[in-house]
Amino acid sequence: DTIVRITQSLAIIEFLDSAFADRGGMILPLEPIARAKAKEIAEIVNSGIQPLQNLSTIQTLDSMAAQQSNPDEGVGKKFAKEAIEKGLSILEDKISRLHAADRKAGPFAVGSFGPTIADICLVPQFYNGRRFGIEVERICPTIVQIENACKNHPWFRAILPDMQRSIDSKK
């Protein structure tokens, strides 16, 4: 047997979409514009927001700030929070325009009637936004509706962070 190791989120998602296309849904829409929009939203999260909230980024910024003559504690977390807020605001604008332009749009990020790669990237980003103290309900009302649609979809129900047992409970 060949062991395949894939380590990057979007590569894993695209692999699963291709390898298990017969398992009840398409992660990447077939229609070219919807496919491009789904990938665009996923990339905003994957390369524009998520790396700025990584623990290593926060620790590096905290370390750099500590070396200054007037260190500011928690600069890394503040930086990450601002990056998440800015990215979510950009996504809210983009997605709300997309939904406003099509009154027949479905409940998911690109207006589809099933989740796409965009939704798969948005849901965990919302969880992180809340973890950083961001009022996502206030700044992203459209995406909150999308998040609710995802929470009710079978693909998401069992994998939501709140449904996971913590490591502490396994001890």
C-alpha positions in Angstrom: 0.0 0.0 0.0 1.1 3.5 -0.8 1.0 6.0 2.0 0.1 9.5 0.8 0.8 12.5 3.1 -0.7 15.8 2.3 -0.1 18.6 4.8 -1.6 21.8 3.6 -5.3 22.6 4.1 -6.4 23.6 0.6 -4.4 20.7 -0.9 -6.1 18.3 1.5 -9.5 19.7 0.7 -9.0 19.5 -3.1 -7.6 16.0 -2.8 -10.7 14.9 -0.8 -13.0 16.5 -3.4 -11.3 14.6 -6.2 -10.7 11.3 -4.4 -14.2 11.0 -2.9 -16.3 12.8 -5.5 -18.9 10.0 -5.4 -19.6 10.5 -1.7 -22.4 13.0 -1.7 -21.3 16.5 -2.8 -18.8 18.7 -4.5 -16.5 20.9 -2.4 -15.5 22.8 -5.5 -18.4 24.0 -7.7 -18.4 22.9 -11.3 -19.6 26.3 -12.6 -16.4 28.3 -13.3 -17.4 31.6 -11.7 -18.8 29.9 -8.5 -15.6 27.8 -8.4 -13.4 30.9 -8.7 -15.4 32.8 -6.0 -15.2 29.8 -3.7 -11.4 29.5 -4.1 -11.1 33.3 -3.7 -12.9 33.2 -0.3 -10.9 30.2 0.8 -7.6 31.9 -0.2 -8.5 35.1 1.7 -8.9 33.0 4.9 -6.0 30.6 4.1 -3.3 33.1 3.1 -4.7 36.5 4.2 -6.0 35.9 7.7 -5.0 32.5 9.1 -1.2 32.9 9.0 -1.4 36.1 10.9 -3.0 34.4 13.9 -0.6 31.4 14.1 0.9 31.0 17.5 4.5 31.2 16.1 3.6 34.6 14.5 2.1 35.9 17.8 5.2 34.7 19.8 7.6 36.3 17.3 5.8 39.6 17.6 5.7 39.4 21.4 9.4 38.6 21.4 10.2 41.5 19.1 8.1 43.9 21.2 9.8 42.7 24.4 13.2 43.7 23.0 12.0 47.3 22.6 12.7 50.0 25.2 9.0 50.2 26.1 7.7 46.7 25.6 4.0 46.3 24.9 2.7 43.0 26.3 0.4 41.0 24.1 1.3 42.9 20.9 1.1 39.6 19.0 -2.4 38.8 20.1 -3.5 42.4 19.3 -1.9 42.1 15.9 -3.7 38.8 15.2 -7.1 40.2 16.4 -6.7 43.2 14.1 -5.8 41.0 11.2 -8.8 38.7 11.8 -11.2 41.6 12.1 -9.9 43.2 8.9 -10.0 39.9 7.0 -13.5 39.1 8.2 -14.7 42.6 7.3 -13.3 42.1 3.8 -15.1 38.7 3.5 -18.4 40.1 4.9 -18.3 42.9 2.2 -17.4 40.4 -0.6 -20.0 37.7 0.5 -22.8 40.1 1.3 -22.4 41.7 -2.2 -22.5 38.3 -3.8 -25.7 37.4 -1.9 -27.3 40.8 -2.6 -26.7 40.4 -6.3 -28.6 37.1 -6.5 -31.9 37.0 -4.7 -32.1 33.3 -5.5 -28.8 32.5 -3.8 -28.5 29.5 -1.6 -27.5 29.8 2.1 -23.8 29.1 1.6 -20.9 31.4 1.0 -20.9 31.5 -2.8 -24.7 31.4 -3.0 -24.8 27.6 -3.5 -27.2 25.2 -1.9 -24.4 23.1 -0.5 -21.2 23.9 1.2 -18.0 24.6 -0.8 -14.3 25.1 0.0 -15.3 28.6 1.0 -17.6 27.5 3.8 -15.0 24.9 4.9 -12.5 27.7 5.4 -15.0 30.2 6.9 -16.3 28.1 9.8 -13.0 27.5 11.6 -12.1 31.1 11.0 -15.2 32.3 12.8 -14.4 30.0 15.7 -10.9 31.6 15.9 -12.4 35.1 15.6 -14.5 34.4 18.7 -11.5 32.9 20.5 -9.7 36.3 19.9 -12.7 38.2 21.3 -14.1 39.5 18.0 -17.8 40.3 17.9 -18.4 38.3 14.7 -22.2 38.8 14.9 -21.7 42.6 14.8 -19.2 42.8 11.9 -20.3 39.8 9.8 -24.1 39.3 9.9 -24.2 37.7 6.4 -21.4 35.2 7.3 -23.1 34.4 10.6 -26.1 33.2 8.6 -23.8 31.1 6.5 -22.2 29.7 9.6 -25.6 28.7 10.9 -26.4 27.0 7.6 -23.1 25.1 7.8 -23.8 24.1 11.4 -27.0 22.4 10.2 -25.3 20.6 7.4 -24.2 17.0 8.0 -20.6 17.7 6.8 -20.1 20.1 9.7 -22.2 18.8 12.6 -19.7 16.2 13.9 -16.6 18.2 13.3 -17.4 21.5 14.9 -14.8 22.5 17.6 -17.5 22.5 20.3 -18.3 18.9 19.5 -14.7 17.7 20.0 -13.5 16.2 23.3 -10.7 18.1 24.8 -7.3 16.5 25.3 -7.7 17.0 29.0 -10.8 14.7 29.0 -8.7 11.9 27.6 -6.3 11.8 30.5 
